[in-house]
Amino acid sequence: MIVAGKKARNTLVVLVAIALAVVMLPACSTGSQSSNSGASNAEQKQTRTITDSQGREVEIPVQVERIVPLGNTPRMITYLGLVDKVVGIGGMKADKVTPLQAYAYANKDVWAGLPLVGTDAAGATDYYPEQIISVQPDVILCSYTKELADEISSKTGIPVVAVPMGTLFKDDYKEALRLLGDVCGTSDRAEEVIAFIDTCLTDLSARTTDVPEDEKPSVLGAAATFKGAHGIEGVYVNYPVFTAIHARDVVSGVSEDESAFIVDKEQILGWNPDIIFLDAGNINLVKDDVKSNPDFFAQLAAYNDGQVYQYPNSTSYYSNVEIPIVNSYYVASLLYPDQFKDISFEEKASEVFEFFLSDPNYLTTLEAAGYGYGKVDLG
């Protein structure tokens, strides 16, 4: 009887200990999560429902701390100051990034150790569900179709918010910034970015809108970057850099539906613009063409008059915003020197790059890589 009593008491002690451990476990677990994430367990479980640009209702955490941006959203979240919340990145491999992909190049050190979880190389969209799941984001951000956003969500089990791709200097870019700001808690910064863009565009337009057409030199934007690199036969149409400053663009009105296309060189001779601007990243293609077709270039007034200039590509993995704004000021300073005589191009470039990339010296970075601004010696 004594032995049995001891066994019963020992059993009771063990059961009490187990019960206490079970009761204490959630409290310990909550304390650990709070110290790691800075939010209580209750806060982490709070969600809200938003409607994305594709009309999808998406349940997301109230506090978003870990994000995976795909498509054009890595650039946008950079503008919104969300660089440190990225846990997996979509885009170009790190060793392929150039200063023309400004947001990625400016953040190359911060994002150096992040896994590549998707790509949109040459317009071919792809994403890697296993890698996305492994980094445990709170939300996936993308600029994809409804079908693709649903597919990614289904395969990962993670909320996916789709935003507009973003047309340069247009309202859908503002819509994308505002939606991302709402999701990630940076709505104030989104409004700051929108206001900065609008202020620049208003300034550019006000300075140039009253210049008579017959006082403007004709211009052509060539060596365009779209679905890859092109030589002089790749031209921009409805180019935002030119429309922002009311430039006398020889391609204006040729197409309402396209932003760039390939033309016959005879057409370029027919236009024979006073000034030609080339994407800096494609200069070598044009130089090779000069060697192969010297007679063609000898017939171009801009070539003979030394009026061929380069600026950084506006497009590299979708449209930048900071580079086209700086490009607009550069082109305007050449076309309308009197209207921009009070503007220091270098100072304006520094202001723009600091605002978007937190790097006031990014102009120097572009120039050091051969992507700066200036006249081009085509040989």
Secondary structure as GFF3:
##gff-version 3
##sequence-region A 1 379
A	DSSP	alpha_helix	2	37	.	.	.	ID=ss1
A	DSSP	alpha_helix	41	45	.	.	.	ID=ss2
A	DSSP	beta_strand	47	51	.	.	.	ID=ss3
A	DSSP	beta_strand	57	61	.	.	.	ID=ss4
A	DSSP	beta_strand	67	69	.	.	.	ID=ss5
A	DSSP	alpha_helix	73	79	.	.	.	ID=ss6
A	DSSP	three_ten_helix	83	85	.	.	.	ID=ss7
A	DSSP	beta_strand	89	90	.	.	.	ID=ss8
A	DSSP	three_ten_helix	94	96	.	.	.	ID=ss9
A	DSSP	alpha_helix	102	106	.	.	.	ID=ss10
A	DSSP	beta_strand	116	119	.	.	.	ID=ss11
A	DSSP	three_ten_helix	121	123	.	.	.	ID=ss12
A	DSSP	beta_strand	126	127	.	.	.	ID=ss13
A	DSSP	alpha_helix	129	134	.	.	.	ID=ss14
A	DSSP	beta_strand	139	142	.	.	.	ID=ss15
A	DSSP	alpha_helix	146	156	.	.	.	ID=ss16
A	DSSP	beta_strand	160	162	.	.	.	ID=ss17
A	DSSP	alpha_helix	171	184	.	.	.	ID=ss18
A	DSSP	alpha_helix	187	208	.	.	.	ID=ss19
A	DSSP	three_ten_helix	213	215	.	.	.	ID=ss20
A	DSSP	beta_strand	218	222	.	.	.	ID=ss21
A	DSSP	beta_strand	234	236	.	.	.	ID=ss22
A	DSSP	alpha_helix	240	243	.	.	.	ID=ss23
A	DSSP	beta_strand	248	249	.	.	.	ID=ss24
A	DSSP	beta_strand	260	262	.	.	.	ID=ss25
A	DSSP	alpha_helix	265	271	.	.	.	ID=ss26
A	DSSP	beta_strand	275	279	.	.	.	ID=ss27
A	DSSP	three_ten_helix	280	282	.	.	.	ID=ss28
A	DSSP	alpha_helix	283	292	.	.	.	ID=ss29
A	DSSP	alpha_helix	294	298	.	.	.	ID=ss30
A	DSSP	alpha_helix	301	304	.	.	.	ID=ss31
A	DSSP	beta_strand	308	311	.	.	.	ID=ss32
A	DSSP	alpha_helix	322	335	.	.	.	ID=ss33
A	DSSP	alpha_helix	345	357	.	.	.	ID=ss34
A	DSSP	alpha_helix	362	368	.	.	.	ID=ss35
A	DSSP	beta_strand	374	375	.	.	.	ID=ss36
###
